[in-house]
């Protein structure tokens, strides 16, 4: 192969990308200078480059990462990795087609944009956009990929990958099975976009096993990386105190430490004396916790599910695999979680993602409300005075060690007590991890659902907000204050959305978790930023599908009104199971696109683009046509990206209609095409039938109820391509498992009706359980599915089958599904001083032999190097691969034998030209 460069810059680019390799290959490379540089490269060495990706010499690490990401996805789509070069200005661009990746403010873009009308990457207030523009100049194509800042330039690079056919979700990348030819045609791009919301992101909710409670540092960083690929730039965590109300047990959770600053070390770690018991959900957390089922060890999991776990208990490795029993262990939980947040939030900051953690209000004294309503019930959930969020251990330590009086009312003592705690909280954060917002929440049911806070209770929250803000101001914290809650202000009942407007500066955002951007009609006209929410799923149904793109669309429609909210934040627990809703969230947030020379829509225009309608009451036939067109295309595009074009129209139409029909329906409705309800409230478990629900799986009503699942599964043999089929089988097993769960609900009811005497129904319950678990194991792709398996064992096997039904028969321990190997989470970026460590799970019966990762530098055709996998905690099926500080971008795949049968991850992986492997990009450190 021969590559001629008319400028020395391409040689510099080649040396930058392949310098070490070129030095090793001098026998295969000749450099001849004749007025310009000609580089000859043998076919077995560095490939020829018809295109070069360049970035500005004065650019940031984020811009260089964006350039590397463009290179990665061109490689994944074509099998060729273009050269990467640094340039100082437009005159030093290399010959041939060039892709320029740069922030809009760079001199390089100032020169190039003269070719496309001097149009800048769009900016409106705190909303920042990008543009992707091709121009033909001097007989070659120049493609400019630029954003209003470094982070938006990175998002623009990922948008370019989408335009190449890649598709991103929160669990990982989707690369089409069929590759494109190289060189790419880069002369056809013309797009600019401005997001509707300055902040677009996620609120993964702690409390259930399927949520972020199991996440490790790697899971956090993987999730954040995928957020950036989707153009999402906010990540927040809610925090449960020990008790939401005196009779409950909800926390405390370890991602916010509460205490006096003297109980901190200089590095932000917690002294042993300042540590108290805190945890996230785990397999060992007591069933006394309001969100937990009966504890069960992973070694007692059925149907081969035990092999998915390396330890006999499952939890985030930050909190450990057993309940902390000493002060040392309690302190270690906080300190390990602090390190997790340091690594995760530092990564978020580099990606341009804003982060938020906080507490529920009030931190200290909350007055009780003894008033009764018209029905004779107490008017509020809190009837007696108490210290709300501050843990009892800390409360007593503040009194006994630090000399504070425990407040018994609002006033001076409460102010001193609360401010000292806020100073401790903020000091610990500042010494431990980055943060952008400390948000203070009003708690669930505080001012709605029949609860009416008294004036004294409202003022206690106002006091708390002011104390926090005053301490922040005094300490000059690097993070800002925000307020949030299930509803805005004291709204709900007779409350007011603007209850706290006069208590806090205009700069403090007010946020809501409620539907229809609740309260924003009052907040936004006051000039205050508002944060609204969408829900990818509800907590009652965390073991079943929930298609909620309809709800996401509705929240976008409400969010763009009244001047537009600053943030649209999605609450959820699972990751891959909510892929359709998360895709809708990301795509709708950026659905303001036009050619570069065109005019973008304004927020005023958005009201027409996104019509508001009652998603609960509007009949399907009367839903707005523009919405119907959008949701149909949304699901068709999603199906095509995931499963290929063969059945994408049929599958897309099927899922779009299921979503349009709304929340999951009882099987008794027999609503053909809807999502059937298979789970019940909390934590979600095997459903209990309602009066109208069918009692026979063969009945027409039941078959209509599960039509969505049976129809989807009917396409199995029509899916073409190994990657498409693997992605399809995730949903196939999910839906097949749901059919079995729906049947189990029938068997359960008939068993109960027989006074537990019908042994046939008992046997069908146990058989159904094994079928559900076999399907669940086969759809494992990340930690969320592991959490669902654990939750099913707690809430369905232990609490429903064992306790409620009294069935003590043994369940199968043998796996009955297909063999596979999975890597989780998907790690696609690491840092230059970081080792690559990937967790790998082998699925199937039999001995695991010859587990190996094959890897090589991205873009080379050299043979793959190999590194053996090692067991995690002597596990037979859970392993990890460790590659010490690789120092270069690389591709890899994993192989092994399960009972003598070869398995590969990814399923498209291998050493051939048409194989598609996983790739890892090293963060720049220039």
N, C-alpha and C positions, 0 to 999 in steps of 0.2 A: 504494500500500500504506500502511496506517496501523498504527502501533504505539502503544498507550497504556501508559505506565508510571506506576505509583502511587507510585514512589519515585525520588528524585533519583539513586540509585545506578545505575540503568540508563542514565541520561543520561551519567553519568561513564564507565560501561562503553563506551557508544557512542563517546564522545569519545576514550577511550583507544585503541580499535581503529581508529576512523575519523576522528579529529580533523583531521588534515591534509586529508583528502578533504572533510569537511564544510565546512571553511573555503573550499574551492574551489567549493562547490556551494550557496552561500547563496541563489541564485535558486530552487533547487528545494526548499529546506527552510524550514519555518516552525516556530518554537517558541512555544507558547502555554501560559501557566501559569494553571490554574484549580484552586486548592487543591492540585493536583499537577501533574506535568509531562506534557504530551502531545506526542509527537514525530511529525510527519507527514513521510514520506519518499516522494519520487516513485518510480515504478516503475523508472526508469532510474538511480536513485542507490542509496543503501544499502537493502538488502532489509528486509522486516519480520522481526521476531524473535518467534517463539512461545515460545522457550526461551532461557535465558541460562546460560552457564557462569561460575561464580564461583570465586574463590580467595581465601585470607585475606590481608589487608593486610600482616600480619607474616610472610607465607610466604616460603619460600626460592625461589631461582631454579629449583630442581628441581620444586617444587610448581607454579610458574607454567608451566614447560615441560609438566608433566603436564596442566594445564588446556588449554594450546595443542594438545597432542596429541589430547585428547578432541575438541576443535573440528575438528582436521584430519580425523579419521576419520569424524566425523559428516558433514563436507563431502564426503568421498570416497564415502560410502554414499548420501547424499541429494542432493548438489549445493547444499546450503545450509550456510553457516557461521554458527552461532549467535554472538550477541554474547558478549564476554568482559568480565567486570567484577570489580573488586576490592571486597571487603566487609570490614567490621570485625567484625561479629557477625551472629547470626541475624536480628536485628530490621531490619537494613539489606539483607536479601535483596530483590532486585527482584521485581516482580509476575510472575505467570505461572509456568510450570514452570521449575524451576531445577536445574542439575547442579552440585553442590558438589564441588570437588576440593581436598583438603587433607590434610595429615599429621594423624594421629590425635590428637596432643598439643595441637593448636590449640584455643583457646577456642571457636571456631566449631563444632568437632566436639563439644566438651563439651556445648554447648547442643543440638545436633541429635540426638545419640545418645540423649537422653531419649525421643525418639520411637520408638526401636527397642531399648528395654530396657537402655540404658546399656552396650551391648556394645562393647568395644574391638577394634581390629584385633588379631588374635592374635599372641602372642609366646611362644616356648618356648625358653629358653636363648638361643643366638645365632641361632635361626631366627625370621624375622620375616615376618608375613603381611599380608593386606589384607582389606577387606570392601567390598562393593558393595550398597547397600541403598536401596530405594525406600520412601518413606512418602507418604501422602496427608494434607495438612494445609491447612486454610483454603481448601478448594476447589481446590487445585492439587497437583501432584506435585513432590516434592523427592527427587532422587537423590543419595545420598552416595557418593563414591568416595574411600576413604581407606586409607592404609597405616601400618604401625607407625613408619616414618620416611619421609624424603623420597624415597629411592630406591624403597622399596616402594610408595609412592603413585604413582610413575611407572609401576611394573610393573602396578599396579591399573588405571591409565588404559589401558595396552595390553591388559589383560585385558578391559576394557569394549569395546575395539575388536574383540576376538575375538568377544565376545558379539553384536556387530553383524554378524558374518559375515566380518570380515577374518581373514587368516591370515598368519603371519609365518614366514619362514625366514632362514637366515643370509645368503642372497644378496639378499633384498629382500622387499617386501610383495606380498601377493596380495589384490586387491580384487575382489569378485564383479562379474560383468558387468552384472547387473541391479541397479538402484538401489532404495533403499527410499524410501518417501514421508516427507515432512517436514510437520509436526513428528513426531519420534519418540515412541513410547509409552514413557515412562520410568517407568511405574508398575508394572513387572513384574519388577524385579531384586531378587534376594535371595541373596547368596552371600558366604561368607567362605572363606578358604583359608590354609593354613600349609604351607610347603614341607617336604618330608622332609629336605632337606639345606640347611644354612646357606649353603654355597657350591655353585654349580651352574654349570659352565662348560666352557671349551674349551682344548685343548692342540694348536693347529695346529702340525704338526711340520715343522721345516726339514730338508731334505736332498734332496728331489726337486723337479723342475720344477713339478709340479702342486700343490705345497704353498705355504706363505706366502713362499717365497723370491722370488717375483716381486712381492710386494705393495708398493705405495707407501703413503705416509701416508694418502691417500684410501681405500685398501683397508682399512687398519687401522681407520680411524674408521667406515667403513661397516659393517664386520664387528661392531665393538663396539656400534654403534647397534642393529644387528639383534639382537645378544645381549640387550640391554636389553628390546627389544620382546618377546622370547621368555621373559623372566623369568630369564635367565641372568646371573650376576654374578661370574664368575671368568674370567680370561684369563692363561694361562701359556705360556712358551716354554722348551723344552729347549735345551741348548747342547752342540754337539759340539766337543771339543778337536781339535787337529791330527790326533792318531792315537788311535783307540780301543785299538789294540794296535800294537806296533812295526812290523808289516808293512802296516798299513792307512793310508789317508789320507782323513780325514773332514771336517776343518776346517782351521783354527779359524774359527768363525763370528763376525760382527762385532757381535752385540747384547750381548755381554759383553766388555769390554776388560780385559785382565790386565796389570798392571804396577805399578811403584812410583809413589807419589803425587807424587814430584818430576817425573815425566814428564807431569803434568797442568798445564794453565793454570787460572787462578782460576775461569774459567767452565765448567770441566769438559771443555773440548776437549783433545784429545791433542796434545802436542808432536810435531813430526815425528820427533824422535829416539826417541820412545816408541812409534811406530807399527810394526806388523808386518803382513804380508799376511794378510788375512782376507776371506772371501767367503761368500755364499750360492750356491745353485745358479743357473746362468745358461746361456745357449746357448754361452758361450765357456769355461766352466770345463773344465779338463783332464779327459780320460777316466781319468787316473790316480786321480782321486778315486773313492772306493769307491762313491759313489752316482750317478756320472755316466755317460752314454753318450758317443759320439763327438760332439765339438762340430760344430755346423752353423749357419751364419748364417741368419737369417730370410729373407734375400733369396734363399736357395736352397730355401726351402720350396715344396712342390708344390701344384698344383691351386687356385691362387689364395690359399693360406694366407699367402703373403708379404705380401699387402695388409692383413692384420690387424695388422701391426706397423709402428710409425713409424720404428724404427731397425733397422740390419742385425744387431744383437745384441739379445737380450732379457734383462733383469734387473730387479730392483728399482731404481727411479731413485735410491735411497739409496746403492747401491754403484756405480752407473754402468754404462755400456754398453761398457766395455772393461776389460781386466785392468790394475789399477794398476801403474805401472812405476817410480814414484819415491816417496820418503818423503813428499812433499807429497800425492800421490794416495792413498797408504796411510792417512795421517792423515785425509784427507777422507772416506774410507769410514767410519771410526769416528765422525767428527763428524757426518756426514750421518745415519747410523743413530741416533746420539744424539738428533738433532733429531726424527727420525721417532718415536722412543720418547717423547720429551717431548710431542709433539703427541698421539700416540695414547694414552699412559697418562694424560695430563691429561684427555683426553676420557673415558677409562674412569672416572677418579675422579669426575667430575661425574655420571656415570651410576650410580654406586654399585657399579662393577665392580672387584673386587680383582685386582691384577696380580702376576705372579711371573716372575722370570728367575733364572738361576743357572748352576752349572757341574757337571761330573762330578768325583767325588772319587777319589783325593786330588788336591789342587791341586799339591802338590809331590812329595815322595819316595814311591814305591811299591816295596816289596820284591818281588823275584821269588820264584817258587816252583818249585824244581827237583824236587820229589817227583813220583813217577809212580804211576799208579793200577794196578789189577789187570791191565789190558790192556797195560801197558807204555807207555802214553801219559802225557804230562805231565798232572798233576792240575789245572793251571790255565793259562789263556790267557796270563798274564804269567809268564814263566820267568826273566827277568833284572831286576835292579834298574834303575829308571829314574825320571826326573822325568816324571810323567804328564801333567797338564793344562796346566801352565805351558808356553807355546810356547818352542822352543829359542832364538829371538831374545831373548825376555825373560829366560830363564835366564842367558844370557851377559851381558846388559846388567846384570842384578842383580849379577853377579860383577865385571864390568869397570868399571862406572860407579858403582854404588851400594855396592860393597864387601862384598857378602855371599858367604859360602862356599856353593858349590853342595852341598846335602846329599847324603850318600852312605849315610845310614841314618836311621832314626827317632831322635829325640832333640832336643837343644837347638838344633843348627844348622838342622834342618828346621823347628822351631817358629819361629825367628826369620825364616827365609826365607818360610815360608807366611804368617805373620802380617803381614809387610810387604806381601805381595801382596794379602792380603785388605783391608788398610788402603787400598791403592791402588784396588782394585775398588770398595769401598764409598764412598770419597771421590768417585770419578768418578760413581757413580750419584747420590749426594746432590747433586752440583753440576749434574747434567744432567737428570734426569727423575724423576717420582714413581715409587714402588714400594711394594708392600705386603708382599711376601715375597721373600726370596732363598732359593731352594731348591737344595739340594745333592743331586745324584743319585749313587747307585751305578750303574756303567755296565752296559750290556747284557751278559749272560753272566757277570757278575762271580761269581755264586754259584749258577748253575744251568746246565743244558744240558751237563752233564758237567764243569763247572768247580767245583773245591772250594778256596776260598781258605784259605791257611794262617792260623794264629793271628797271625802277624806282619802279614800283609796285612789281616786284620780290624782289628787294632789301629791300623794306619796310617789307615784310614778313621775310626775312633773319634777318633784324634788330630786329624784334619782337621776333623771336626765341632766338636770342642771349641775348636780355634784360631779358627774362624769365629765361634762364639758369643762367645768371650771378646773378640774384636776388636769385634764388634757392641755388646757391653755397654759396653766402654770408650769407644767412639765415640758411644754413644747414638743409633744409627741410627734413622731413622723407619720402617724396615721390619723385619720379623721374620724369624726363621730357620724353615725347614721342611726336611724331608728327604724324598726321593722316590727311586724307582728301579723297575726292572722287577719286583723283589720286595722285600719288607720285610725290613729287617735283613740278616742273612746267610743267610736262608732259601733253600731249594733244596738238594738233597743233604742233608747232615747239619747245616746251619746252623740258626740260631735267629731267629725273628721279633723277639724282644725283645733281640737282641744289643746294641743301642745304647741301651736304655732307661735304663740307669744312667749313661750318658755325657752326657745332655742333660736340661735341665729339662723338667718335665711340660708346659710351655706349647708345646713344639716339636712340630708335627704330624709323624706318620710316614705316608708315602704309598706306594702300590703301583700299578704299571701292569698287573699281572697279573690274570687272570680271577678271578671269584668273590670279589671283595674280599679277595684273598689276604692272609693274616696278620692281618686285622682281628679275628679271633676271639681273638687274643692281645693285640693293642694296646688295643682299646677297654675291656676290663674293668680295665685298669690306670689308667683315668681320663685317658688321653692321646687327643687328637683324632687320628682316622684319616682319610686321604684315599684314596678308591678311584677306579677308572677304568672307563670303558666305551670301546669302540672302534667308531667309525662305519665303519671300513674297515681293511683290512690293506694293508701296503705292497706286497705282491707283485701286487696287482690294481688299480693306480691308473689303468688305461686301460679298466676295465670296471665295470659296476654291482656294488654289493655291498649287498644288503638286510640290514641288521643290527639291526632293531628288536627281534628276538628276543634278541640279546645285550644290548641296552640294558635290556630288561625284566629279564633275569637279573641284571644288575649292580645294578639297583634292589632286587631281591629280596634279594640278599646284603647290600647296603649298609644296609638298615634293620634288620639283625639285630645282636645284641650291643650294644644301646644306640644304634646308628645312627652312621654315619660323618658327619663334618662336611662333607665335600666329595665330590661325584661329578663327575669331570673326564673329558671326552671327548677321546681322541686321534684325529686325522684329518689329512688333507692337503687334500682338495678341499672345496668349499663347497656348490654347488648339487647336485652328484651324490650327496651324502649327505643330501638333504633329509628323507627318511623317518626316518632314524635320529636326526637332530638334533631333529626334531619329537617323536619318542618321548621323547628325553631331557628336553626342556623340559616336555612335558605330564605325563609320569610324575613328575617332580620336584615338580610342584605338584598331583598327583592326591590331594589331601586336602582336599576341598571339602564344604561343607554349608550349608544355610540359616543365616542369621545367628543365629537363636535356637537352633540345634542344637549338638551337641557334635562337635568334630573328633576324628578317630581319633588314637590315641597310637602311638608307635613299637612298642609291644607289639601293638597291633591290626594294624599294618602287616604283621606276619609272616603273618597269616592272609590279608590282602588280596593279598599278593604271594607266592605259593607258590614254593619253590625246587625246581627239578628239573634233571636233567643234560641240558643243551641239546644235547650231542653224542650221547648214547646213547639218550635217550628217544624211542621211535617216535612219529611224528606222531599216530597214533591214541590214544596214551596221554598226550599232553600235557595238563596240567591244564585243565579246562573254563573256569575263570576267565581263564586266560591266553589260550585260544583266542578267547573272547568279546572280550577286550581287543584283541588284535592284529587281529582281523577288523574290528572297529569303527574301530580306528586307521587302517587302510588305506582303508576306505570313506570315512571323514571326510576323509582326505588327498586322495583322488581327487575327492571332491565339491568341496572347496575349490579344487583346482587345475584341474579339467576340467569342473565343473558336474555337475548331478544325473543327466544322461541315462544315463550308463554307469558311474556311481560304484560301484554295488553289484558289478557284474561285474568292473571293474578292481580294486576293493578286495579282492575275494575272490581274484582271480588273484595279486596281489602278496603278500597275506597268506600264501597257501599256499607261494609261492616262498620267502618268508622263513622260514616254519616248517620247510621242508625243509633249512635250514641253509646251510653254506658252498657257494660255487659248485662244481658237480660236473663232472668230466671228461665229455666228450660220450659216451665209451664206456659210461657208466652208463645213458645214454638215459632218465634219470629225468624223466618228463614233468612240466612245471610248475616245475622247479627252475631256478636261475640257472646257465647253462653257463659253464664256465671257458674264458676266451679269452686269458688272459695268463699269463706265467711270471715267475719271480723275476729278480733285481733289477738295474737298474730294470725295471719291468714292460714286457714286449714281446710280440710275436707268439708265440703258444704253440707248443710242440712236442708232438706227439701222443704219447699213451701207447699201449701195445700193443693195448688193447681199443677204442681210439677208432675210429669209422668212417672209412673212406677215401673215401666218396662222399657228397656233400651231399644226394643224393636218397634215401639210405637211410632206412628207418623209424627206426632208432636216432638218427640225426642230427636228423631232423625232430622226434622226441620231445624231444631235448635242447634244441632252440631253441623249443619250444612257447610258453614264456613270452613270448618276443619276438614271434612271429608272431601270437599271440592278442591281445596288447596292441595291436599295429599294426592289427589288423582293425577296431578301433573308430573309425578315423580319420574316416570320413564321418558319424559319429553325434555328434560333439562340436559343441556349439552355443555361439556367442559368440566374438568375436574374441580376447578375453583367454584364455578357456578353451582355444581352439584353439592359440594361440601357446604356452601352457604345455604342452599335450599334445605339440606338435610337437618340443619339446625332448627329451622322452623317446622319441618316435617315431624321431627321427634317432639318438639314442643307441643304441636297440635295433637299428635297421636297420644301423648301423655295426658292432654286435656280431655280427650274422649274417654280415656280410662278413668280419670278423676270424676267426670260427670256420671259414668256408670257406677262408680264406687258409691256416690251419693245415693243412688237408687238402692244398691245392695245394703247400704247402711240403714236406710229407712225401713226396708223390709225386714232386716234383722231386728231392729228395735220393735217393729210392730209384732214380731213373733215372740216378744219377751226373751230375746236372745236364744231362741231354741232352733231357729232355722239354720242347720249346719251347712246347707248348700250356700246360703247367703254369706255365712261366715267364710267359707272357703273362697267364694268369689271376691270378697273384700281383700283377703290376703293375696289372692292371685292378681287382683287389680293393682294392689300396692306394688307388687314386684314388677308389673308391666310399667307402671308409672315411673318407678325408679330406674328401670332399664332405659327408658326413653330419656329421662333426665340426665343420666350419665353420658349418653351419647351426644347431648347438646352442650356439654361443658366446653366453654371457650375462655372463660375468665373467672375471676373470684366471685362475681355475682351468682353464677350458676352453682358454685360450691356453697354459697350462702343459702340458696334456695333448697339445695339438697339437705343441708343441716336443718333448715326451718321445717321442711317436710317431716324429717325424722322427729323433731321435737313436737310440733303442733298436730301432725296427723298420725304418725305411727304411735308415739307415746301418749299424747293427750286424747286423741280421738279413738284410735283403735284399741290401745291398751287400757286406758283409764275409763273413758266414757262407755265403751262397748264391752269392756272386760275380756277382750280376746287375748289370751296368753300364748296361743300357739306360736311355734317358732316360724320365723320368716326365712326365706331363702338367703343364703350368703353368697351364692354363685352368680357371677355376671353372665348375662345371656345376650349381650349385644355385640356389635362389630368392634374390631380392634382399631386403635388409632393412637396417635401421639399428638399432644397439644402443648404449646408454649404459652405461658401466661404470667403477667400481662404482656402485651405486645410492646417491646422496648425498641424504639426506632431512633432514639437520640441518646448519646452519652457525652460526657465531657472529656477533654483531652487528658486529664489526670485520673480518669475513672476506669475501672475495670468493667468489662461487659459481663454481666451475670444474668442468666436467663433461667427461670424456673421451667421445667419440662415435666409433663405428666403423661405416662404411658397408660393406656386403657386396654384392658383385655386380660384373659386368663393365660397363665403360663409364665415361664421365666423370661425376664427382660435381658437380652444379650446384645452385645456390641452397640451400645448407645453412643452415638458419635455426632458431633457438629462438624459440618464441612463448611469452610469459609475461604474467601479470597477477597482481595482488594477490589473495590467497586470499579467495573469497567475493564478489568483485565480478562484475558482468556487463558491465563496460566492454570495449571491443575489446582484443585482445591486443597488447602491444608486441612488437617483433621485434629480435633481435640476431643478426648473422651469425656462423657458426662459422669458425674459422681453422684451417689445417692445423698439425699437430704435426710439426716437423722436415721441412717441405715434403712430407709424406706426401700421397698422392692420396686415401686412404681413411680415415685416422685423423686426427680433428680434435678440437677442444675448443671449448666455449662458455665465455665469461667474462662474468660479470655483476658489475660493480664494486659491492661493498658495498650490496646491495639494501635492507637495513634493514627488510624486512617479509616476512611469510610469503607464499609465492606458489605458483601452479600453473604447469606448463609442459608443452610438448610440442615435439618436434623433427621437422622435415620436410626433405626434400631429394629430388633426382632422381638416380637411378642409371641411367645410360644412357637417360635420358628417362622412366623409370618412377618415380612418386612412392612414397616410403617414409616411414613415420611411426613415431616412438618416443614413448611406448609405442604398441602397435598399437591400443589403445583410445583414443588421444589425438585431440584436435581441439577445435574451437571450439563444438561443439553442446552442448545441455543434457544429452544422454545420454552424451557422451564422458567418459572417465575419464583424467585427466592425471596426471603425476607431481607431487608436492608437496614443498615445502621449508619447514621451520619454522626460524625464527631463535631460537637460544638466548637466553633473557632475560638482561639485565644490569642488574637494578634495584638 
